[in-house]
Amino acid sequence: MFAYVVRRLFIGVILLIVMSLVTFMLFFLMPQDPARVACGKNCSIAQIKQTEKALGYDKPALTQWVDFLQGVVVGREYPEDKTLREKAPELISDCAAPCLGYSRVNQVTVASEIKEAFPVSLSLAVLAFLMWIIGGVLFGVIAAVTKGTVIDRGIVALSLVFYAFPTFFIGLFLLKFIAIKWGLVDVPSYTTIAEGGIGGWLSNLFLPSLTLALFFMAGYVRMTRAFVLESMTEDYIRTARAKGLKRGPVLFKHTMRAALTPLVTMAGLDFAGLMGGAIITESVFNFNGLGKLVVDANVSYDLPTLIGLVVLLGAFVIVANIIVDVLYAVIDPRVRVA
């Protein structure tokens, strides 16, 4: 097991390095001048040249990538150009590791921007994840064991309804009726645990998390139902029943173990994608998370922030894959020899 985990971690590190290189090259090989994009829409030629030197964009793209990796590990200082630092030492900005760049638009490091937005997206993603995993697997199993009945058809039909509606519709519906019109909950406004306690933190996250959970839960209900029904037709399940095992142990000890393997893959990738992909939900509820930060950076042509976010969110996906591989080995020991 230890050797399996080490192999997956080593492959993950290689993928992180390759992903950062590909991301960097894609942005710096685009037709537009990276310095012009990083400077903003209304910059003069002199300001663009200054930005080019300050952020190190006058160097070859490969050299910039090496400097970027070095900044992630040990940090770096901006402006990148030593002459500019000597002329204006008061403008020196120390970007501590992990340094993902410096936003000229907002005059702060990218890491500090992410530090403010990350807890919002993480809280939203974790609560939504718990909701849709518990609800999706539970209702999927109920639908599978009651196959062909009114309960099964009702659960499947309801899941199709929620899957058909986009998240902005579900979010606006919940916000308008549950929070504003009926007043069942307060209008959500992100509050940290330090400010509002666990109760205040959860109450403000409830509607946005429910918006995401309902959409994802619908897919997990159908997939869980399909995987459980497929597993129940296997020979080893029939053998377990023939030995006289009760329905409960057969379902939870044997059937669910096989059905969970593909669900783990879905859950890991969906959670990683949700960290920066809840743009619409964050916009509807005015939550300043990573999704909203991506939108703002794109609108303001904030290239360093975009690069930092793409690298970070890509790292989430790779780390999620590593965790999924390890969970595979826990659920099914046969995976460890692969």
BAROBA-772465 format. One record per residue (C-alpha): residue number from 1; x, y, z; residue in one letter. Coordinates in pm, 1 decimal, always signed. Layout:
R;resi;c1;c2;c3;resn
R;NUM;X;Y;Z;A
...
This chain:
R;resi;c1;c2;c3;resn
R;1;+0.0;+0.0;+0.0;M
R;2;+283.4;+240.0;+90.8;F
R;3;+463.0;+177.5;-241.0;A
R;4;+135.5;+234.0;-428.1;Y
R;5;+81.4;+570.2;-256.1;V
R;6;+441.7;+678.2;-322.3;V
R;7;+404.5;+592.9;-692.9;R
R;8;+84.0;+796.7;-718.3;R
R;9;+241.6;+1092.3;-537.3;L
R;10;+544.8;+1086.6;-767.3;F
R;11;+323.7;+1078.7;-1077.3;I
R;12;+115.2;+1360.9;-927.0;G
R;13;+421.1;+1583.7;-881.5;V
R;14;+527.0;+1522.9;-1243.6;I
R;15;+176.2;+1608.2;-1362.9;L
R;16;+176.1;+1929.3;-1157.8;L
R;17;+501.8;+2042.5;-1318.4;I
R;18;+383.2;+1955.7;-1670.8;V
R;19;+45.6;+2122.1;-1610.4;M
R;20;+211.8;+2444.6;-1494.4;S
R;21;+438.7;+2444.9;-1802.2;L
R;22;+148.1;+2389.6;-2042.3;V
R;23;-58.9;+2659.8;-1871.1;T
R;24;+226.9;+2907.0;-1879.8;F
R;25;+304.0;+2843.7;-2245.7;M
R;26;-60.7;+2869.4;-2350.2;L
R;27;-90.4;+3215.2;-2197.7;F
R;28;+244.8;+3342.1;-2323.2;F
R;29;+216.2;+3202.7;-2675.2;L
R;30;-115.3;+3375.3;-2739.5;M
R;31;-129.3;+3645.1;-3011.0;P
R;32;-168.6;+3932.0;-2762.9;Q
R;33;+126.9;+4079.9;-2578.4;D
R;34;+124.6;+3937.3;-2221.5;P
R;35;+250.8;+4268.4;-2082.5;A
R;36;-36.0;+4456.2;-2247.1;R
R;37;-287.6;+4207.1;-2110.2;V
R;38;-135.5;+4220.2;-1760.6;A
R;39;-120.9;+4600.1;-1762.1;C
R;40;-490.5;+4642.2;-1842.4;G
R;41;-708.4;+4791.2;-2112.5;K
R;42;-621.6;+5159.7;-2069.9;N
R;43;-242.1;+5147.1;-2030.3;C
R;44;-8.2;+5365.3;-2234.1;S
R;45;+295.4;+5227.6;-2418.8;I
R;46;+525.1;+5349.9;-2140.5;A
R;47;+313.6;+5174.0;-1876.6;Q
R;48;+316.0;+4854.8;-2080.7;I
R;49;+695.7;+4863.4;-2100.2;K
R;50;+717.6;+4926.1;-1727.3;Q
R;51;+481.6;+4634.7;-1660.3;T
R;52;+691.7;+4413.8;-1886.5;E
R;53;+1001.8;+4483.0;-1679.5;K
R;54;+824.0;+4479.8;-1343.9;A
R;55;+670.8;+4135.5;-1399.5;L
R;56;+966.0;+3990.1;-1588.8;G
R;57;+776.3;+3951.3;-1917.4;Y
R;58;+1079.7;+4072.8;-2112.6;D
R;59;+1248.8;+3736.3;-2046.3;K
R;60;+1202.2;+3421.4;-2258.3;P
R;61;+883.9;+3228.8;-2173.5;A
R;62;+1076.2;+2924.4;-2048.1;L
R;63;+1284.4;+3142.3;-1814.8;T
R;64;+967.9;+3301.4;-1681.6;Q
R;65;+823.9;+2956.8;-1611.8;W
R;66;+1136.4;+2855.8;-1417.4;V
R;67;+1111.3;+3181.0;-1217.4;D
R;68;+743.1;+3104.8;-1153.9;F
R;69;+824.9;+2758.0;-1015.2;L
R;70;+1101.8;+2907.1;-802.5;Q
R;71;+854.9;+3159.7;-665.0;G
R;72;+611.1;+2884.2;-574.3;V
R;73;+882.6;+2705.2;-377.1;V
R;74;+1086.7;+2987.8;-219.4;V
R;75;+900.8;+3309.0;-308.6;G
R;76;+1018.4;+3611.6;-508.6;R
R;77;+1017.4;+3991.9;-513.6;E
R;78;+841.2;+4239.2;-743.4;Y
R;79;+925.0;+4444.8;-947.9;P
R;80;+1123.6;+4172.9;-1120.4;E
R;81;+1364.6;+4422.4;-1276.4;D
R;82;+1650.1;+4513.7;-1036.8;K
R;83;+1680.5;+4865.6;-1180.4;T
R;84;+1318.9;+4942.1;-1094.5;L
R;85;+1371.7;+4809.6;-742.5;R
R;86;+1671.7;+5036.0;-693.6;E
R;87;+1485.9;+5344.4;-824.8;K
R;88;+1174.1;+5287.2;-615.3;A
R;89;+1253.2;+5064.2;-315.4;P
R;90;+925.1;+5166.5;-151.8;E
R;91;+736.9;+4983.3;-429.5;L
R;92;+907.4;+4650.0;-363.1;I
R;93;+651.1;+4380.8;-288.2;S
R;94;+769.6;+4062.3;-121.9;D
R;95;+573.4;+3763.3;-252.9;C
R;96;+624.7;+3482.7;-3.3;A
R;97;+605.1;+3116.7;-103.4;A
R;98;+389.1;+2989.1;-254.6;P
R;99;+407.7;+3289.9;-486.2;C
R;100;+166.8;+3266.1;-781.4;L
R;101;+242.2;+3606.8;-928.3;G
R;102;+167.7;+3974.8;-875.4;Y
R;103;-152.7;+4145.2;-988.3;S
R;104;-73.7;+4486.4;-1130.8;R
R;105;-445.2;+4560.8;-1164.0;V
R;106;-513.0;+4522.5;-790.4;N
R;107;-157.8;+4602.6;-673.0;Q
R;108;-142.2;+4288.0;-456.4;V
R;109;+4.5;+3939.6;-486.2;T
R;110;-212.0;+3672.8;-646.7;V
R;111;-167.3;+3455.3;-337.3;A
R;112;-325.6;+3724.4;-117.6;S
R;113;-625.7;+3745.7;-353.8;E
R;114;-667.1;+3369.6;-344.7;I
R;115;-625.3;+3365.9;+33.5;K
R;116;-933.9;+3586.0;+69.6;E
R;117;-1148.6;+3396.6;-182.6;A
R;118;-1038.4;+3040.7;-104.6;F
R;119;-1225.7;+2993.2;+228.3;P
R;120;-1552.1;+3100.5;+62.4;V
R;121;-1526.2;+2849.1;-222.4;S
R;122;-1393.7;+2573.4;+5.4;L
R;123;-1679.6;+2617.4;+254.5;S
R;124;-1937.1;+2621.8;-24.2;L
R;125;-1787.3;+2317.9;-197.6;A
R;126;-1749.8;+2107.1;+118.1;V
R;127;-2106.3;+2164.0;+239.7;L
R;128;-2253.6;+2109.0;-108.5;A
R;129;-2039.4;+1795.3;-146.3;F
R;130;-2166.7;+1646.4;+178.6;L
R;131;-2526.7;+1724.3;+82.8;M
R;132;-2514.5;+1569.2;-261.9;W
R;133;-2308.9;+1263.2;-161.0;I
R;134;-2534.7;+1173.6;+131.2;I
R;135;-2855.6;+1253.0;-54.5;G
R;136;-2748.5;+1112.2;-390.3;G
R;137;-2622.5;+778.4;-256.4;V
R;138;-2911.9;+738.8;-10.5;L
R;139;-3189.2;+805.7;-262.4;F
R;140;-3003.5;+609.4;-530.6;G
R;141;-2989.7;+300.9;-308.0;V
R;142;-3357.1;+341.5;-213.4;I
R;143;-3450.2;+365.5;-581.7;A
R;144;-3243.1;+54.4;-662.1;A
R;145;-3389.9;-167.5;-388.3;V
R;146;-3743.5;-53.1;-477.5;T
R;147;-3693.5;-95.3;-852.3;K
R;148;-4014.6;-70.7;-1053.1;G
R;149;-4224.3;+68.9;-768.2;T
R;150;-4382.3;+411.8;-731.4;V
R;151;-4097.4;+514.0;-498.3;I
R;152;-3834.1;+427.6;-757.0;D
R;153;-4013.9;+611.3;-1036.5;R
R;154;-4083.1;+912.5;-816.4;G
R;155;-3718.5;+947.3;-710.2;I
R;156;-3590.5;+911.0;-1067.8;V
R;157;-3848.1;+1156.9;-1203.4;A
R;158;-3767.1;+1416.2;-936.1;L
R;159;-3394.7;+1381.1;-1000.4;S
R;160;-3453.4;+1442.1;-1371.9;L
R;161;-3645.1;+1762.0;-1289.2;V
R;162;-3359.8;+1903.7;-1079.7;F
R;163;-3100.3;+1792.2;-1336.0;Y
R;164;-3291.3;+1972.1;-1612.3;A
R;165;-3288.5;+2310.0;-1436.8;F
R;166;-2964.6;+2513.5;-1453.1;P
R;167;-2802.1;+2623.0;-1127.9;T
R;168;-2882.8;+2992.5;-1182.0;F
R;169;-3255.7;+2908.3;-1196.2;F
R;170;-3243.0;+2694.4;-880.9;I
R;171;-3035.4;+2958.6;-701.7;G
R;172;-3262.8;+3247.7;-798.0;L
R;173;-3572.5;+3044.4;-704.8;F
R;174;-3436.8;+2957.4;-360.0;L
R;175;-3314.1;+3312.5;-301.2;L
R;176;-3640.6;+3480.1;-407.1;K
R;177;-3888.6;+3249.5;-237.8;F
R;178;-3710.1;+3077.2;+51.9;I
R;179;-3508.6;+3378.0;+169.4;A
R;180;-3681.8;+3695.5;+45.4;I
R;181;-4053.7;+3620.6;-0.8;K
R;182;-4121.1;+3358.1;+265.6;W
R;183;-3836.6;+3461.5;+498.7;G
R;184;-3761.7;+3104.8;+606.5;L
R;185;-3390.0;+3187.8;+620.1;V
R;186;-3191.2;+3509.7;+612.3;D
R;187;-3058.1;+3636.7;+280.6;V
R;188;-2718.8;+3461.3;+251.8;P
R;189;-2405.3;+3666.3;+312.0;S
R;190;-2083.2;+3478.8;+370.7;Y
R;191;-1979.0;+3488.1;+736.1;T
R;192;-1669.6;+3323.7;+879.1;T
R;193;-1689.5;+3093.7;+1180.4;I
R;194;-1492.9;+3351.2;+1382.3;A
R;195;-1753.2;+3619.0;+1307.8;E
R;196;-2082.1;+3428.3;+1327.5;G
R;197;-1995.2;+3097.9;+1489.6;G
R;198;-2068.2;+2759.1;+1335.4;I
R;199;-2443.3;+2829.0;+1331.1;G
R;200;-2410.1;+3158.1;+1145.4;G
R;201;-2155.7;+3010.4;+906.9;W
R;202;-2380.8;+2715.9;+818.3;L
R;203;-2700.5;+2921.4;+789.6;S
R;204;-2542.5;+3160.3;+538.4;N
R;205;-2399.6;+2873.2;+334.1;L
R;206;-2719.0;+2667.1;+332.6;F
R;207;-2897.8;+2808.0;+25.8;L
R;208;-2590.3;+2838.8;-202.4;P
R;209;-2477.2;+2488.4;-104.2;S
R;210;-2828.1;+2350.1;-155.4;L
R;211;-2834.5;+2506.6;-503.1;T
R;212;-2523.4;+2314.9;-605.7;L
R;213;-2620.3;+2000.4;-414.7;A
R;214;-2959.4;+1965.6;-585.0;L
R;215;-2799.3;+1983.2;-928.6;F
R;216;-2522.7;+1731.4;-854.0;F
R;217;-2744.2;+1509.9;-637.5;M
R;218;-2973.6;+1444.2;-932.1;A
R;219;-2689.1;+1287.4;-1129.6;G
R;220;-2563.7;+1084.7;-833.1;Y
R;221;-2910.4;+939.3;-768.0;V
R;222;-2926.3;+798.9;-1120.4;R
R;223;-2565.4;+676.0;-1121.3;M
R;224;-2592.8;+513.9;-777.5;T
R;225;-2913.7;+339.8;-879.0;R
R;226;-2751.5;+207.7;-1198.1;A
R;227;-2433.4;+87.7;-1023.8;F
R;228;-2621.7;-82.8;-740.6;V
R;229;-2857.7;-260.0;-982.2;L
R;230;-2559.1;-373.2;-1190.5;E
R;231;-2373.0;-502.7;-884.6;S
R;232;-2680.5;-693.4;-762.9;M
R;233;-2670.3;-909.3;-1077.2;T
R;234;-2311.8;-1028.7;-1018.5;E
R;235;-2240.5;-1394.0;-941.1;D
R;236;-2082.8;-1326.7;-601.4;Y
R;237;-2400.4;-1147.5;-488.5;I
R;238;-2611.8;-1448.2;-585.1;R
R;239;-2363.6;-1671.5;-403.0;T
R;240;-2391.9;-1459.0;-89.0;A
R;241;-2769.8;-1483.1;-101.4;R
R;242;-2750.2;-1858.6;-158.2;A
R;243;-2541.2;-1890.5;+157.4;K
R;244;-2830.8;-1742.8;+351.9;G
R;245;-2694.3;-1391.8;+418.4;L
R;246;-2958.8;-1135.3;+502.5;K
R;247;-3050.6;-855.8;+264.5;R
R;248;-2879.8;-583.0;+469.1;G
R;249;-2528.1;-736.3;+482.7;P
R;250;-2548.2;-832.9;+115.1;V
R;251;-2641.3;-478.0;+17.8;L
R;252;-2399.7;-281.0;+234.8;F
R;253;-2102.6;-518.0;+264.2;K
R;254;-2090.8;-664.0;-86.8;H
R;255;-2305.5;-464.9;-330.3;T
R;256;-2215.4;-113.5;-213.8;M
R;257;-1843.1;-185.8;-208.1;R
R;258;-1846.4;-257.1;-582.6;A
R;259;-2086.5;+27.7;-658.6;A
R;260;-1878.5;+286.0;-470.0;L
R;261;-1571.9;+256.4;-695.7;T
R;262;-1705.9;+457.3;-993.8;P
R;263;-1883.0;+697.5;-756.9;L
R;264;-1550.6;+781.5;-590.1;V
R;265;-1411.6;+886.9;-928.4;T
R;266;-1710.3;+1110.9;-997.2;M
R;267;-1705.7;+1262.5;-649.8;A
R;268;-1335.4;+1346.7;-654.7;G
R;269;-1341.9;+1517.2;-993.8;L
R;270;-1671.1;+1698.5;-928.0;D
R;271;-1542.7;+1836.8;-597.6;F
R;272;-1217.7;+1955.5;-757.0;A
R;273;-1405.0;+2119.8;-1043.1;G
R;274;-1649.2;+2281.7;-802.3;L
R;275;-1370.1;+2471.4;-625.1;M
R;276;-1341.4;+2713.6;-916.0;G
R;277;-1649.1;+2620.0;-1114.4;G
R;278;-1927.0;+2757.8;-893.9;A
R;279;-1913.2;+3089.2;-1080.0;I
R;280;-2288.2;+3121.3;-1139.2;I
R;281;-2388.9;+3027.0;-785.4;T
R;282;-2133.3;+3262.2;-631.7;E
R;283;-2259.1;+3542.3;-857.4;S
R;284;-2627.0;+3479.0;-771.4;V
R;285;-2561.3;+3492.5;-396.9;F
R;286;-2283.8;+3755.2;-423.9;N
R;287;-2018.2;+3533.4;-266.0;F
R;288;-1661.1;+3649.2;-332.8;N
R;289;-1508.5;+3308.3;-398.0;G
R;290;-1261.7;+3172.8;-650.7;L
R;291;-1525.9;+3158.4;-924.8;G
R;292;-1603.8;+3527.1;-891.2;K
R;293;-1230.9;+3602.0;-877.4;L
R;294;-1188.7;+3423.5;-1212.8;V
R;295;-1465.3;+3634.7;-1367.4;V
R;296;-1324.9;+3961.4;-1229.2;D
R;297;-971.9;+3876.3;-1347.0;A
R;298;-1100.3;+3795.6;-1693.9;N
R;299;-1300.2;+4118.0;-1718.7;V
R;300;-1008.7;+4332.2;-1601.2;S
R;301;-748.9;+4147.2;-1814.2;Y
R;302;-558.5;+4049.6;-1500.0;D
R;303;-321.6;+3796.0;-1657.4;L
R;304;-111.3;+3705.9;-1347.6;P
R;305;-427.1;+3632.0;-1147.5;T
R;306;-566.5;+3417.8;-1429.8;L
R;307;-243.1;+3218.0;-1455.3;I
R;308;-228.0;+3167.1;-1078.4;G
R;309;-591.4;+3053.8;-1064.8;L
R;310;-558.3;+2813.6;-1357.9;V
R;311;-248.7;+2654.7;-1200.8;V
R;312;-418.2;+2631.8;-860.6;L
R;313;-742.1;+2483.9;-991.9;L
R;314;-551.1;+2242.5;-1214.0;G
R;315;-357.7;+2134.0;-904.3;A
R;316;-689.6;+2065.5;-729.3;F
R;317;-789.6;+1825.4;-1005.6;V
R;318;-455.5;+1641.7;-992.3;I
R;319;-463.7;+1615.8;-612.1;V
R;320;-824.1;+1493.5;-629.4;A
R;321;-714.1;+1219.1;-871.2;N
R;322;-440.1;+1111.3;-630.1;I
R;323;-691.4;+1093.2;-343.9;I
R;324;-931.1;+895.1;-564.4;V
R;325;-654.3;+647.5;-653.1;D
R;326;-573.7;+595.4;-284.5;V
R;327;-941.9;+547.2;-201.3;L
R;328;-962.0;+293.4;-483.8;Y
R;329;-691.5;+91.5;-310.7;A
R;330;-881.2;+107.8;+18.9;V
R;331;-1212.9;+2.5;-136.5;I
R;332;-1067.9;-260.7;-371.5;D
R;333;-725.0;-405.9;-273.2;P
R;334;-681.7;-546.6;-625.8;R
R;335;-607.7;-191.8;-746.5;V
R;336;-282.0;-180.6;-547.9;R
R;337;-108.0;-421.4;-783.2;V
R;338;-192.1;-211.3;-1090.1;A
